[in-house]
Amino acid sequence: MRGVAVIMPVLVVGAGPTGLTAAALLARLGVPCTVVDRHTGVHPLPRAVHLDDEAVRVLQQAGVAEDFAALSRPASGLRLLDARLRPFAEFRRDRRVGAHGHPEANLFDQPGLERLLRARLARDPLVTVRDGVELTALGAGPVATLVDRATGATERMPAAAVLGCDGAGSAVRDAIGARLRDLRFTERWFVLDVVSRRPLPTWGGVDQVCDPRRAATFVPLPGDRYRWEFRMSPGETAAGLARPERLAGLVAPWGVAPGELEVLRAAEYTFRARIADRWRTGRVLLLGDAAHLTPPFIGQGLGAGLRDAHNLAWKLAAVRAGAPDEDALLDSYPAERAPHAEAVIRGAVRVGRAMTGGQDVAAALRRPAAGLLLRVPGVRAAALRGIATRYPPGPLVDRRRHRHDLTGTPCPQPPVRVDGRAVRLDDVLGDGYALLTAGPVPPALGAAADRLGARVVRVGEEVDDHTGALRDWLRRGRAAAALVRPDRIVRSTAPR
């Protein structure tokens, strides 16, 4: 960043998946990083279990998508069950190659993903990961005060920027005086992670039990791992539900005896809907759970954090390289991400309340009605559009000319061929701006692309769009060309 020595690293506070991915993306763009975490090593207990294809695309940019595919498995989607575990609706997400080039729904073990990202960073000379180091204060500059928890040694570390990726109890958020705004959803759930001695029958996707007396979720994870989540009633405790006789009653409807299970975790977890009232102070920025907390009903909690990292990393790299108007660049991060994160949170709350909430007559009517709606393809598509990534106009997104305009939305990643080889589109676009065109480029857009150093990719010439997906995408957007940002969001288009 201008006026700051190039050797200053970006300090990433928190070595969960969001922080590790942010460091990997920054290092790919030539930005040195130091990652600190108050804990030591990978958190051993499973937490996040689902990522969609757009989030896996971020992992692809971070350099770990192929290894992630080996430790995850595609999921079939979501089923709604009644209290007797009888399905009454399905929401399928089973395409093995979705719009972003990866399976639409992916189930995985979070400790495995963290180990994967740490191994990737261990090979990168631009990244240092320091465990057992806690941030205790932030001063102007920014300058971080760090304490080694094993030795008590204190150091002051000047940083090019500080990224608060340190979770719901974020010390970085506290240091900048930001607060979490309550979006009016708090529920206590009992989370049970197990290894089963025999395979349990599943349909390949997630089951949501829509029982007002005991709403539940069942998730078959890779290998011999399974997760149940049960909504807790007032007065219940995790210790009480974890007693063998209570566990037996909870899992009995699935035809499972507790003796067949090895319990990895049996704990209370509070599902919350919260969003930070401020995401940035100078060069201190919040990402992931430090900025937003999402109930898990649509599986977007970790994905939102990875989108944060994808949105911010290239902007920090541009500022470090001397891009003009640092404030506009960094202000665009919360301006784009906060409205989308809030839309996702509110979508998760709506789904959670419709599927599991309430015991009154209105709630009893909502659940079957929601099930009927999910059977209508147009309604399913509309529900997805409600949480789809769409950034508002701003300095990095042109104003939309019509409702089909592609600006502010992600470019798809279909398989393409280059010189006869099958590749993913992002491997062709590179790490900077790209101009995708299926015809002549208007002078104004061409000049903007030149100014930004965009790689020009001519569909049908440089790349063989053998599936027709790119041409169809441009046609639906009534565009002859699209200028795509490094995070694959369309900045501007030229009309056909």
Secondary structure, DSSP 8 states (H G I E B T S, - for coil): -TTS-TT--EEEE--SHHHHHHHHHHHHTT--EEEEESS-SS--S----EEEHHHHHHHHHHT-HHHHHHH-EE--EEEEE-TTS-EEEEEE---SS-TTSS-SEEE--HHHHHHHHHHHHHT-TTEEEEETEEEEEEETTTEEEEEETTT--EEEEE-SEEEE---TT-HHHHHTT--EEEEEEEEEEEEEEEEESS-----SSEEEE--TTS-EEEEE-STTEEEEEEE--TT--HHHHTSHHHHHHHHGGGT--GGGEEEEEEEEEEEEEEEES--EETTEEE-GGGTEE--GGGS-HHHHHHHHHHHHHHHHHHHHTT-S-HHHHHHHHHHHHHHHHHHHHHHHHHHHHHHH---SHHHHHHHHHHHHHHTSHHHHHHHHHHHS----SBTTB---SSTT--TTSB----EEEETTEEEEHHHHH-SS-EEEESS---HHHHHHHHHTT-EEEEBTTTBB-TT-HHHHHHHHTTEEEEEE-TTSBEEEEEE-
